[in-house]
Amino acid sequence: MTSFFRSMISTAAFASALLLGAVAQADDLATVTESGTLRVALTGAFPPFSFVDEQNTVVGFDVDIGTETAKRMGVKAEIVTTRGMASLPG
């Protein structure tokens, strides 16, 4: 992976974390690391960011960012589908 691509992924992950933290109530870092799971809530209705593929799996840019973020944190990513932002607490 090129340095530029790594930089872009890191920047996108950081921006996504800031955006998600501002919009939704999230578990704190200690809770996530203790549980071993980072839950990433997506609707699956906004291609190319998140959409449902032929195997009925949510895929896309946001899934990739969430999965990479969890990997770098040393935890497992759990993709959770929602009906929209109104269904998130907080």
Secondary structure, 3 states (H helix, E strand, C coil): CCHHHHHHHHHHHHHHHHHHHHHCCCCCHHHHHHHCEEEEEECCEECCCEEECCCCCEECHHHHHHHHHHHHHCCEEEEEECCCHHHCCC
